[in-house]
Amino acid sequence: MKEKLWTTARLFLLVMIVAFFASVQAKAAEYDVVNRYKLLEDKFYTYEMLNPYGHDFIIDTAVYLNKNLQTIIKDGKAVSTFEGTTAQKITEGTKFLEKYKNTEQTVRIKLQLGVPLPTLNFGILKLVPDLRAGASVGINLGIRTETYSFAQIVDLLGSDVPSNIKNSATLCPEPAPGADIVQNIITNAGIGSCPAMTAAEKTVAQSYTGLYFRPTANEFPALHSYAKGQGRGGLNVNYFYGENWFGNVNLYANARMDMKAIATADSLARNGKLDGFGGEKNTTVDFATDLKFGYKNGNLATFASAEEVKVSRMSDNEDKGVKLIYGDNPLYRLHSEYTYKFIGFDLKPFAGLHKREGYDLGQGLYGGGDIGFYVWNDRLGIRMRGMIDQEHFTVSPQLKLWLMHLDYMLKLPVTNDVDGGVKPSAIHAINFRIFI
């Protein structure tokens, strides 16, 4: 008993150390809406990892969102439908962006299905396979006031705009403030350094006119938008070797599509679109794997994992001039936890870190603990979780009822400043899971 209590105390101490370093902010970087979504989604992955699946038939749904997201979308649509002169519309667009300046809003919706396959035993090696398929879609919106050169404005055009159009925009004479950027390319094609265009290229370019305009000033508030859809399906195999070693190997097709755009007061007023998404899709399908290697000694468990590791490319649309913005860098994770049990009562402190290209190692630190009461072989019970990372303190109660569980999560910001002045928002999540 003393040894168990000492082990628990040491892990709690580790959690407190993680909490301290997680609360220390790294030097602020420039806001990048894609990297911000990577970090937030990997935090959601951590939340999901802490609620592992059993060897069951599974239907799992989850929704993550900021409570102000619907209000922002409603206000943005009001700007796009505002009736008045162009100047009045731009004024309304500026008011909208100034109202939500330096805020960030995120939403993610997920569906996961699972079907168990027969367990296989080979001496001290036990294999527990399942078929898994799932899909998710997420959006991140961040509003910042920055000073842009024209080249930067062109670079921030919708991710669907072909690269040859963006290249031409920087080579042609700069359009006047408020002018249509793509129409400027067509008008000046073949003049001076502005590249000539074939009839086919002009037809493609015409489809992007009326969408992207040079702002009337180079310093302006702008809505940075990023959206990502993902679907994956394949074979998941958990393995157990003897009493101590465990892990999994997942093999699956990983299909992803994403889009990035910037909306200014001008674009909101002129083209009536909040996000500017559209055009050619950059759908990319990889054959990928997740690998976990863990060791358990009594109630103490530690594992290291690499997730979304690309094995080979199956298909993409790069020949059409579009490429996946998210990239194909894997997610690395190190995690430890200790489970202390007695009649109906569980106490589990944990600590870990996750890392993917796009954010710092310190941003992936987390620590916390679960306390739960369960009966009937853990089929009925309640659990309360608390955890902290560099940006949020998280509380998550869960109700488990025989063949289902209902889980609520609230991430409360512990800092007012990330990536150069953006204030992170509180994030709510609901997870409903059926397992048979």
C-alpha positions in Angstrom: 0.0 0.0 0.0 2.8 2.4 0.9 4.5 1.7 -2.4 1.3 2.5 -4.3 0.7 5.7 -2.4 4.3 6.8 -3.1 3.9 6.0 -6.8 0.7 8.0 -6.9 2.4 10.9 -5.1 5.3 11.0 -7.6 2.9 11.1 -10.5 0.9 13.8 -8.9 4.2 15.7 -8.4 4.9 15.2 -12.1 1.4 16.6 -13.0 2.1 19.7 -10.9 5.5 20.2 -12.6 3.8 19.9 -16.0 1.1 22.3 -14.9 3.8 24.9 -13.9 5.7 24.7 -17.1 2.5 24.6 -19.1 1.4 27.9 -17.6 4.6 29.6 -18.7 4.0 31.2 -22.1 6.5 30.8 -24.9 7.5 33.9 -26.9 4.5 35.0 -29.0 4.7 34.0 -32.7 2.8 35.4 -35.6 -0.7 34.1 -35.9 -1.1 31.1 -38.3 -4.6 29.8 -38.6 -3.5 26.4 -39.9 -0.9 25.8 -37.1 -3.5 27.0 -34.5 -5.9 24.4 -35.8 -3.2 21.7 -35.6 -2.6 22.4 -32.0 -6.3 22.6 -31.0 -7.2 19.4 -32.9 -4.2 17.6 -31.3 -5.6 18.7 -27.9 -8.9 17.2 -28.9 -7.1 14.0 -29.9 -5.6 13.9 -26.3 -9.1 14.2 -24.8 -10.2 11.3 -27.0 -7.1 9.2 -26.2 -8.0 9.5 -22.5 -11.3 7.8 -23.2 -10.1 4.6 -25.0 -12.3 2.3 -26.9 -13.1 -1.2 -25.7 -13.3 -4.3 -27.9 -16.9 -3.5 -28.8 -19.3 -2.5 -31.6 -19.0 1.3 -31.3 -20.9 4.3 -32.4 -19.1 7.4 -31.2 -20.0 11.1 -31.9 -18.4 14.3 -30.6 -18.9 18.0 -31.1 -16.4 20.7 -30.1 -17.2 24.4 -30.5 -16.9 27.9 -29.1 -20.2 29.3 -27.8 -19.7 32.6 -29.8 -19.2 30.9 -33.2 -22.8 31.0 -34.3 -23.0 34.7 -33.4 -19.9 35.5 -35.5 -21.3 33.6 -38.5 -24.6 35.4 -38.1 -22.9 38.8 -37.9 -20.7 38.0 -40.9 -23.7 37.0 -43.0 -25.4 40.2 -42.0 -22.4 42.1 -43.4 -22.5 40.2 -46.7 -26.3 40.9 -47.2 -26.2 44.5 -46.0 -27.8 46.8 -48.5 -26.0 50.1 -49.3 -23.2 51.5 -51.3 -19.9 49.7 -51.6 -18.3 52.2 -49.1 -21.1 51.6 -46.6 -20.7 47.8 -47.0 -17.0 48.1 -46.3 -17.7 50.2 -43.3 -20.0 47.5 -42.0 -17.4 44.9 -42.7 -14.8 46.8 -40.8 -17.1 47.2 -37.8 -17.7 43.5 -37.8 -14.0 42.6 -37.9 -13.1 45.2 -35.3 -15.8 43.9 -33.0 -14.2 40.4 -33.0 -10.6 41.5 -33.4 -8.0 39.3 -31.7 -10.5 36.5 -31.1 -10.5 32.9 -32.2 -13.3 30.5 -32.8 -13.2 26.7 -33.5 -15.6 23.9 -34.3 -15.0 20.2 -34.9 -17.5 17.4 -35.5 -16.5 13.8 -35.4 -18.2 10.4 -36.0 -16.4 7.1 -35.4 -17.6 3.5 -35.9 -16.1 0.3 -34.8 -16.7 -3.5 -35.3 -14.7 -6.1 -33.3 -13.0 -9.0 -34.9 -12.1 -12.3 -33.2 -9.3 -12.1 -30.6 -6.2 -14.1 -31.4 -3.8 -15.8 -28.9 -0.3 -16.9 -29.7 1.2 -18.1 -26.4 1.9 -14.9 -24.4 1.1 -12.7 -27.4 -2.6 -11.6 -27.5 -4.0 -9.7 -30.6 -7.3 -7.8 -30.3 -8.3 -6.6 -33.8 -11.1 -4.2 -34.7 -12.3 -2.6 -37.9 -12.5 1.2 -37.5 -13.9 3.9 -39.7 -14.5 7.6 -39.0 -14.9 11.1 -40.3 -14.4 14.6 -38.9 -14.7 18.2 -40.1 -13.3 21.2 -38.4 -13.1 25.0 -38.9 -10.9 27.6 -37.2 -11.5 31.3 -37.5 -9.0 34.0 -36.2 -9.3 37.7 -36.6 -6.1 39.9 -36.5 -5.1 43.4 -37.5 -1.9 43.3 -39.5 0.1 45.3 -42.1 0.4 43.4 -45.4 2.5 43.9 -48.4 0.7 43.2 -51.7 2.7 40.0 -52.1 1.4 38.9 -48.7 -2.1 39.8 -49.7 -1.8 37.6 -52.8 -0.3 34.7 -50.7 -3.4 34.8 -48.5 -5.9 34.4 -51.3 -8.1 31.4 -51.1 -6.3 28.1 -51.1 -8.3 27.0 -54.2 -6.7 29.7 -56.4 -4.3 28.0 -58.8 -0.6 28.8 -58.2 -0.1 30.3 -61.7 -2.8 32.9 -61.0 -1.1 33.8 -57.7 2.3 34.0 -59.4 0.9 36.2 -62.1 -0.6 38.6 -59.5 2.8 39.3 -58.1 4.4 39.8 -61.6 1.7 42.1 -63.0 1.4 45.8 -62.1 -0.2 46.1 -58.7 -3.9 46.8 -58.8 -5.3 50.0 -57.3 -6.8 49.8 -53.8 -10.3 48.2 -54.0 -9.6 46.7 -57.5 -10.3 43.1 -58.5 -6.9 41.3 -58.2 -7.7 38.5 -60.8 -9.3 40.9 -63.3 -6.1 43.0 -63.1 -4.2 39.9 -64.3 -6.5 39.4 -67.2 -6.5 43.0 -68.2 -2.7 43.3 -68.1 -1.9 39.8 -69.6 1.1 40.0 -71.9 2.0 43.6 -71.0 5.5 44.2 -69.5 6.3 41.5 -66.9 2.7 40.4 -66.7 2.6 36.8 -68.2 0.5 36.2 -71.3 -2.5 33.9 -70.9 -3.9 31.3 -73.3 -7.6 31.2 -73.9 -8.0 28.3 -71.6 -6.1 30.1 -68.8 -8.3 33.2 -69.2 -11.4 31.0 -68.9 -10.1 29.6 -65.6 -9.1 33.0 -64.3 -12.5 34.5 -65.2 -14.1 32.0 -62.7 -12.1 33.8 -59.9 -13.1 37.4 -60.8 -15.4 39.2 -58.4 -14.0 37.3 -55.4 -10.7 38.8 -54.4 -10.1 42.6 -54.1 -7.1 44.5 -53.0 -8.0 46.2 -49.6 -8.2 50.0 -49.6 -5.3 50.1 -47.0 -2.4 47.8 -46.3 -3.2 47.7 -42.6 -6.5 46.1 -41.9 -8.3 43.6 -39.7 -8.8 40.3 -41.5 -10.6 37.0 -40.8 -8.3 34.1 -41.3 -10.3 30.9 -42.1 -9.2 27.3 -42.2 -11.3 24.2 -42.8 -10.3 20.6 -42.8 -12.3 17.4 -43.6 -10.9 14.0 -42.9 -12.1 10.4 -43.3 -10.2 7.3 -42.4 -10.9 3.6 -42.3 -9.0 0.4 -41.8 -7.7 -2.2 -39.3 -6.8 -1.5 -35.7 -4.9 -4.2 -33.8 -4.2 -3.9 -30.1 -1.5 -6.2 -28.8 -0.5 -7.5 -25.3 2.8 -9.3 -24.8 3.0 -11.0 -21.4 1.9 -9.0 -18.4 3.8 -5.9 -19.1 4.0 -4.9 -22.8 1.1 -3.5 -24.8 0.4 -1.2 -27.8 -1.3 -1.1 -31.1 -0.7 -1.1 -34.8 -3.3 0.7 -37.0 -3.3 0.4 -40.8 -5.8 2.6 -42.7 -6.6 4.9 -45.6 -6.4 8.5 -44.5 -8.3 10.9 -46.8 -8.0 14.7 -46.1 -9.1 17.9 -47.8 -8.5 21.4 -46.5 -8.9 25.1 -47.4 -7.5 28.4 -46.2 -8.7 31.9 -47.0 -8.6 35.4 -45.7 -11.6 37.7 -45.6 -11.2 41.5 -45.4 -13.9 44.2 -45.1 -13.6 44.7 -48.8 -14.2 41.0 -49.7 -17.1 40.7 -47.2 -18.7 43.7 -48.7 -18.2 42.9 -52.4 -18.5 39.2 -52.9 -21.0 38.3 -50.2 -19.0 35.3 -48.9 -17.7 34.9 -45.4 -15.0 32.4 -46.1 -14.0 32.7 -49.8 -13.7 28.9 -50.1 -14.4 27.1 -53.3 -12.9 25.9 -56.6 -10.6 22.9 -57.1 -10.3 20.6 -54.1 -7.0 19.4 -52.8 -8.3 15.9 -51.7 -5.3 13.7 -50.7 -5.5 10.1 -49.7 -2.6 8.4 -47.9 -2.0 4.8 -46.7 -1.0 5.5 -43.1 -0.3 3.8 -39.8 -0.5 4.5 -36.0 2.1 2.9 -33.8 2.0 2.6 -30.0 4.5 0.9 -27.7 3.8 0.8 -24.0 5.0 -0.8 -20.8 2.8 -1.5 -17.7 4.2 -2.3 -14.2 1.4 -2.9 -11.9 -0.9 0.1 -12.0 1.7 2.3 -13.7 1.5 2.5 -17.5 3.6 4.5 -19.9 3.6 4.6 -23.7 5.0 6.4 -26.7 3.2 6.6 -30.0 3.4 8.0 -33.5 0.1 8.7 -35.2 -0.9 9.5 -38.8 2.4 8.2 -40.2 2.3 8.3 -44.0 3.4 5.0 -45.5 2.6 5.9 -49.1 0.6 8.3 -51.2 -2.5 6.8 -52.8 -3.9 9.8 -54.7 -3.9 13.6 -54.7 -4.8 16.6 -56.9 -1.3 18.2 -57.1 -1.3 17.9 -60.9 -4.2 20.5 -60.9 -2.1 23.0 -58.9 -3.6 22.4 -55.5 -1.8 20.7 -52.5 -2.9 19.7 -49.0 -2.1 22.7 -46.7 -2.1 20.6 -43.5 0.9 18.5 -44.7 1.6 14.9 -43.7 3.7 15.3 -40.6 2.9 12.7 -37.9 1.7 13.3 -34.3 4.1 12.1 -31.6 3.0 11.4 -28.1 4.4 10.4 -24.7 2.0 9.6 -21.9 2.1 8.1 -18.4 -0.6 7.3 -15.9 -1.1 5.5 -12.6 -4.4 3.9 -11.7 -5.2 3.5 -8.0 -8.2 1.3 -7.3 -10.2 0.1 -4.4 -13.9 -0.8 -4.0 -15.8 1.1 -6.6 -13.3 4.0 -6.6 -10.6 4.9 -9.2 -8.0 7.6 -8.9 -5.8 8.1 -12.0 -3.2 11.0 -12.3 -1.6 11.4 -15.7 0.9 13.5 -17.6 2.2 13.7 -21.1 3.1 15.7 -24.1 2.3 15.7 -27.8 4.1 17.2 -30.8 3.5 17.9 -34.4 5.2 20.2 -36.8 3.5 23.6 -36.5 3.7 24.2 -32.8 6.3 24.1 -30.0 7.0 21.2 -27.7 5.9 23.2 -24.6 2.5 23.8 -26.2 1.9 20.0 -26.1 2.5 19.5 -22.4 -0.5 18.5 -20.3 -1.2 17.0 -16.9 -4.2 16.1 -14.8 -6.2 13.4 -13.1 -9.4 11.4 -13.1 -11.5 10.4 -10.1 -14.4 7.9 -10.7 -16.9 5.6 -9.0 -17.9 2.5 -10.8 -20.0 -0.7 -10.2 -21.0 -3.8 -12.2 -17.6 -4.3 -13.8 -17.2 -0.6 -14.6 -20.4 -0.6 -16.6 -22.2 2.0 -14.4 -20.5 5.0 -12.9 -19.4 8.6 -12.9 -16.0 10.2 -13.5 -14.6 13.7 -13.1 -11.5 14.8 -14.9 -9.4 17.9 -14.5 -6.3 18.7 -16.6 -4.2 21.7 -17.5 -2.0 22.7 -20.5 -0.4 25.9 -21.6 -3.6 27.5 -22.8 -6.6 25.8 -21.0 -7.8 24.3 -17.8 -10.1 21.5 -18.7 -12.9 19.9 -16.6 -14.8 16.9 -17.9 -17.6 15.0 -16.1 -18.7 11.7 -17.6 -21.8 9.5 -16.9 -21.5 5.8 -17.9 -24.7 3.8 -18.2 -24.2 0.2 -19.2 -24.0 0.4 -23.0 -23.3 4.1 -23.4 -21.5 7.0 -22.0 -22.2 10.8 -22.1 -19.2 13.0 -21.6 -19.0 16.8 -21.4 -15.8 18.9 -21.6 -15.2 22.5 -20.9 -11.8 24.1 -21.8 -11.4 27.4 -20.0 -8.5 29.7 -21.1 -5.7 30.3 -18.6 -4.0 33.0 -20.8 -5.2 36.1 -22.7 -2.5 36.0 -25.4 -1.4 33.4 -27.9 0.5 33.9 -31.2 0.9 37.7 -31.0 -2.3 38.9 -29.3 -5.1 36.5 -30.0 -7.2 35.5 -27.0 -8.2 31.8 -27.0 -11.8 31.1 -26.4 -13.6 28.7 -24.1 -14.4 25.4 -25.9 -17.3 23.2 -25.1 -17.6 19.5 -26.2 -20.2 16.8 -26.0 -19.2 13.2 -26.6 -21.9 10.4 -26.8 -20.8 6.8 -27.3 -22.7 3.6 -27.6 -20.7 0.3 -27.1 -22.2 -3.2 -27.3 
